[in-house]
Amino acid sequence: MQPVGGVEMEETNKRQLLGRYIVADPEICHGKPTFRGTRIMVWQVLEMVAEGKAWETIVEEWGASITKEAVAEAVQLASKSFIEHAHEYALEPMPA
């Protein structure tokens, strides 16, 4: 298995639903997670969230191609992935 967008996925040439709003399709954006029915990559929206943009603004900037619920799902999946892989982001070991 290979992590894609923070989600463990089996290598496949088939479309995979990662949530209600998010899909990984090898025919779209090289299989990177996107929002269903778009070519908007999840990482792009997560960067906007990290910059502090309001979710309503993010939706507007993408021409309402995604919803606040879709943004919420992306944040939830990113959070879950971080929790599961936090140890991989350690800059250095902490003394006990």
C-alpha positions, 0 to 999 in steps of 0.5 A: 500500500502507498499513502495518497493524500494521507490515506492508505490506499491499495495500488489500483487502476480503479476509482476509489471513494475516500469519503462522500465528497472525495475520490482518487481516480487514476484518470484524474490528476494522476490519482491524487485525491480530488473533490468528486466531479471536479479537478480540484485537488484536496491539498489545494483546499487544505492549503487554503484552510491552513492560510486561515481562509474562511470556508465560505471564501474557499467555496466562493473562490472555487466557484461553488464547485465544492461545498463547506461540507466537502471542505469539512470532510477534507479537514476531517480526513487530514486530521485523521491522517495526521493523528495516525502518522504524527510520529513521522513528522517529529523533527527530533526525538524528545527526552522522556 
